[in-house]
Amino acid sequence: MEITEVRVFLKDSPDKKLKAYATITLDNAFVVRNIKVIQGSSGLFIAMPSRKVKYPCPKCGFKNEARAKFCNQCGMQLPANSKQQAQSNENTAQMEHKDIAHPITQEFRQLLQKKVLAAYEEEVKKGPKAAKATGDE
């Protein structure tokens, strides 16, 4: 499988950790959007597209976001997930999201990260004015 295109869209987020979003094309046939470029404590890394995990209310079955205290449908107090509460805040945040698409092998993850971060560096060199001039933002 070949990564045939990488497009990077720089972001100026308030927390300054989210640096950009990337879209990749595989074999000129399959697109993955919303790969995040994030500034971590040990440098830049990519995060795959994800969605928030939801849990059903025991009374009405409405799916509420993780860590919700009350059901958004019936108002019932939701049981606390003791396993979640035992984890640190960082681990809990990871448990609240589930990847939509992700690499299966470490080899491909490293290749993907390398290509996305190289495209990010190129986009940073162009600067935000170049992105506006081409209409990419």
C-alpha positions in Angstrom: 0.0 0.0 0.0 1.3 3.4 -0.9 0.5 6.8 0.5 0.0 8.7 -2.7 -1.0 12.1 -1.3 -0.8 14.0 1.9 -2.5 17.4 2.4 -2.0 19.4 5.6 -4.2 22.2 6.9 -2.5 24.3 9.5 -4.6 25.3 12.6 -4.2 28.1 15.1 -6.0 26.5 18.0 -6.4 28.2 21.4 -4.5 25.5 23.3 -1.7 25.5 20.8 -1.3 21.7 21.0 -3.3 21.0 17.9 -1.1 22.2 15.0 -2.8 20.9 11.9 -5.2 18.4 10.3 -4.0 16.1 7.5 -5.8 14.2 4.8 -4.0 11.2 3.2 -4.8 9.3 0.1 -3.9 5.6 -0.2 -3.2 4.1 -3.6 -5.1 7.0 -5.3 -8.2 5.1 -4.2 -8.9 5.6 -0.4 -8.9 8.8 1.7 -8.5 9.2 5.4 -9.4 12.7 6.8 -8.9 14.4 10.1 -5.6 13.0 11.1 -4.4 15.4 13.8 -0.8 16.8 14.1 -0.3 17.4 17.8 2.5 19.0 19.8 3.3 16.6 22.7 5.7 16.8 25.5 8.3 14.9 23.5 7.7 16.4 20.1 5.2 16.3 17.3 3.0 13.2 16.7 -0.1 12.2 14.8 -3.5 11.1 16.2 -5.8 9.1 14.0 -9.4 10.3 13.5 -11.6 9.2 16.4 -15.1 9.5 17.9 -16.3 9.9 21.4 -17.3 6.7 23.1 -20.9 6.7 24.4 -22.6 4.4 27.0 -26.3 3.6 27.2 -28.5 4.7 30.1 -29.6 1.7 32.1 -33.2 3.1 32.3 -33.9 4.4 28.8 -31.0 3.2 26.6 -30.0 6.7 25.4 -26.3 6.8 24.6 -24.5 9.4 26.7 -20.9 10.5 26.5 -18.4 8.9 28.8 -18.2 10.6 32.3 -21.7 12.0 32.0 -23.3 12.1 35.4 -27.0 12.3 34.2 -28.8 10.9 31.2 -29.5 13.6 28.6 -32.8 11.9 27.7 -34.5 10.8 30.9 -32.4 12.7 33.5 -31.6 9.6 35.6 -28.3 9.7 37.5 -25.9 7.4 35.6 -23.7 4.9 37.5 -20.1 5.9 37.8 -17.6 3.8 35.9 -15.2 2.9 38.7 -12.6 1.6 36.3 -12.6 5.0 34.5 -12.4 7.0 37.7 -9.3 5.0 38.9 -7.4 6.0 35.8 -5.5 9.3 35.6 -7.1 12.2 33.6 -4.9 11.5 30.6 -5.8 7.8 30.4 -9.5 8.7 31.0 -9.3 11.1 28.0 -7.9 8.3 25.9 -10.7 5.9 27.0 -13.3 8.5 25.9 -12.2 8.3 22.3 -12.1 5.4 19.9 -10.1 5.5 16.6 -12.2 5.3 13.5 -9.3 4.2 11.3 -5.8 3.3 12.4 -2.6 1.5 11.2 -2.4 -2.2 12.1 1.4 -2.5 12.1 4.0 -0.3 13.8 5.9 -0.2 10.5 3.0 1.5 8.7 2.3 3.8 11.7 5.9 5.0 11.5 5.7 5.5 7.7 2.4 7.4 8.0 3.8 9.6 10.8 7.0 10.3 8.9 5.1 11.3 5.7 2.5 13.4 7.5 5.0 15.3 9.7 7.2 15.9 6.6 4.2 17.4 4.8 3.4 19.4 7.9 7.0 20.9 8.0 6.7 21.8 4.3 3.4 23.6 5.0 4.9 25.4 7.9 7.7 26.6 5.7 5.2 28.0 3.2 3.5 29.9 6.0 -0.1 30.8 6.6 -0.2 33.5 3.9 0.6 30.8 1.2 -2.3 28.7 2.4 -4.7 31.6 2.2 -3.5 32.6 -1.3 -4.2 29.1 -2.6 -7.6 28.9 -0.9 -6.7 25.9 1.2 -8.0 27.3 4.5 
